[in-house]
């Protein structure tokens, strides 16, 4: 159901946006343009700082793989990074972002990379069904609506070990971006920051960094129903 909804949204993407995507893809192939990330240098440094040495990491929403590459570079040498992104094809008939991300991340030899080309909710379901071990780092750049942000939090916050780090993107306003009314920022303020399983470590621009408290290690994934 979620995949179908996303596909319907993509069908209404303006042709001008598709052209910009294609133009960037061509320029990237010609090594004229670089892979892109929407985050500031301070936010990217925050990711690297908290992911350093971690053994089991999840990134929700990989886009061009810029931060995926950073996470892979700094994680433990025997670590594994799960990259979760549906990468649905748009008007171009393929996902240019997926091709860019895979090639960019393949430039980094550290640890191992496991791509999961489904929505983050479906990825959590598969993670639990496969009996995967819990993770010690999550970077979530998920759907920024109040409901979508909440579903991602419910699904993944329970799959992280005590002492593990969970970083939320687009969760607060910064000096250059006003997000107070965004669903993601509202959910962070009204729900996540009141969740006693986690403590606030720091905020960096639009990022909120949380640590799972010791003693809160009952890993029980709270997945939304499939018909939601």
N, C-alpha and C positions, 0 to 999 in steps of 0.2 A: 504493500500500500504506500509506504513512504517513498519507495523508488518511483512508483507511478506518479505521485504528486510532484516530485522533483522534475521528472521528465515533462510533465505538463507545463511547469513553470518555464523550463528551458525552451519549450516550443514558442514561447512568447518573447524570447530575447530579441531585441531589435537587431536588424541586419547590420546597423552601424557598429554595434558591439562585436558581432561576429567578425566583421572586417578588421577591427582593431586587433582581435585575437589572432586572426590569420596573419596580419601584417607583422605583429610581434613574433609569431612563430617562425615566419620566413627570416626575419632579421636575426633571430636567435640562432637559427640553423647556419646563417652566414657569419655567426660570431660577431655581429654588429651590436646586438642587444643582449642584455643579461637576463637571467631568470629573476623574477620579481618577488618581493614580499611587501605587504602593506605596513609592516611594523618598523618602529624606530630603532636606531642603533642601540639605545638603552634597553629596549625590550628584548632585542636579539641577544644582547650581552647577559640579560637576566636569565634567558633560557639556557645559555651555555653554562652559567655559573651554577644553576641548580641541577642541571642534568649531568654535570661532570662526575664520572665514576659510577653512575647508576648502571644497573645490570639488566633491568626489564623496563622498557619505556614504551609509551603509547603517544602518538601524535594524532589528534583528531582534526582533520582538515589540513591537507598537505600542500595544496595548490602547486606551485612550481618547485617545491622541494628545497627551497632555500634554507628554511629552518630545519627541515628534515636532515639535510646534510650537516648542519651545525650540531644537531643532537647526536648523530651517528659519530661525528668526529670526536666528541668529548666524552662519550659514554665509555663504560669499561671495555677493555679489549675483547672480552668474551661475552659482551652484552648482546641483547637482541632488541631491535626497535620495530614496533608494529606501526605501520603507516596506514591510517584509516581514512579513506576518501572514496566516494562512489565513482568519481570521474566519469560521469555520464556524458555521452557524445552530444554536442549541440548541433547547431545548423550546419557545421562543417562536416558532420558525419563521423567525427572522431573527437577524442579529447586531446587537444594540443597540450593542455596542462599536464596530463598524465605522461606524455612522451617526454616533456621537458623535465618533469620531476624525476622520472626513472633514470634518465641519463645523468642528471646532476648528482643524484644520490649515489649512483654507481661509481662516481669519481672518488668516493671515500671508501677505503678498504677496511676500516675498523669494524669489528663485530659483525653481526649479521642483520639483514633487513628483511622484514616480512610484510609484504603489501597485502592489504585487505580492501578489495574494491567493492565495498558495500557501504550503506549508511552506518553511522556510529552506533545506532540502536541495534541493528542487525549484527554488527561486529561484536557487540557485547554479548548478544545471545550465543553466537558461535564460540566466543571465548569461553563462556561458562560451559556450554555443551561439550567442548573439547577437553574440559578439565585442565585448562591452562593455569599455571601458577599465577598468583597475584603479581602486580607490578609495583615498582617503587617510584615511578614518575609518569605523570600524565600532563600533556599540554593540549588544552581543548580550545580549538577555534571552530566552534560548532554553530548551528543555526542560532541567530541572534534574537529570535522572538522569545517572549516570556515562556511560552509552552515548550518550544523546541529546546531552549537552553536548559529548562528544567528536566526534560526527558533525558538529555545527555548526562546531566549531573546525577540523576537517580540511577542511571545505568552503570556509570563508571566510578563514582565516588566510593562504592562499596568494594571495588576490585583492587584497591590499593592498600599496601601494607602499612602498619604503624610506622611512623617516621617517614613515610613516602610523601612526595611533593606533587601537588596538583596546581597547575597554573591555568588561570582563566583569562582568555583574550577578550577584548571588547567588554570588559566587566565594570568599567568606571570611566569617568571623564578625565581628560588630561588637559594640559595647557593649550593644546592645539585641536583637540577633538571633544565635542560636547556630546556625551552619551547618556546624560542623566535620565532621559525619557525612553531610551532604548530598552527593549525587553530584557536583554542580557544584563544590563546594569541594574535594572529593577529587581530581577530575580536574585542577583548577587547580594544586593542590599537586604532584600526582604526575606530571603530564605537561606542562602549559602552562608552568609556571615553570622547567622544565628544557629548554624549546625554545630552542635557541641562535639562532634567527632573530629572537627578540624580547628586548628588555630591559625590566625593570620600571621604570616611571616613578614611580608612586605608588599608594597604596591609600587609598580614602576609604570609610569604613563597609564595606558589602559589595562595593564596586567594586574591581576590579584594573585598573589602567591600564598598557598595554603599548605600546611603540614598536617598529616593525620596524627592525631594524638596517640600516645602510648596507651595501651589498654583498650583501644577501640579497633580491634583487629578481627572482629567477627565479619568475615567476608560473605555477605549475602546480597547478591545483585538484585536491585529493585527495578525490574524491567517493565516498561509500559506494555499494556496489552497490544496485540498486533492490530486490532481494529481501531486504535486511537490515531 
